[in-house]
Amino acid sequence: LHFPPSATLSFLLQDTNANPHLRSWNRVHLPYCSQDLWTGQRTARSRETFDYYFSGHLIVDAVLTHLERHSDLGAARRIILTGESAGGI
């Protein structure tokens, strides 16, 4: 995360008093990199996309597939996706 050292993000703490509801939840940081609100499905460049791919939806799908295969994501009862600015839409 890119917050100043003095910032306290209580929802990330594993302390029972500071974060009683989310302290035991797993967290995955996925830097926003696709510039398409995580929705693009382009696999080929085109004039219409200014020679960019815009494959955000495919990135999220790949991350979830990886987590399902290499962690206990399949046992999750709830998954919350959140973010800030365009990365959180």
Secondary structure, DSSP 8 states (H G I E B T S, - for coil): ----TT---GGG---TTT-TTTTT---------SSSTT-----S--GGGTT----HHHHHHHHHHHHHHHSSGGG-S------SGGGG-
